[in-house]
Amino acid sequence: MKKILFVSLILVGCNSAPEGFCDCLEKGEQLNSITNEVLSGDLSNAKKDQMLKTREEKKKLCAPFENANGGEMREWKKSCED
């Protein structure tokens, strides 16, 4: 019984996203939403400033994951959706 629990914990740990990855994804979704608003015609300075600020925040949050391969990132994304 203990062996099964141990193996289960290892498998769960292998598929979990690294710390900060889910925040990176969330910030990317926020940036996409704001960018779509700007491209759809909301050209206010406040919206542009919000887009630029969000872009910088995303850049900082996602910096540790820039060199991760696509396969790893897809697996990590699954754990963010749970």
Summary of the structure (lengths in Angstrom):
residues: 82
radius of gyration: 17.4
end to end distance: 25.8
largest distance: 61.1
contacts: 182
relative contact order: 0.17
helix: 80%
strand: 0%
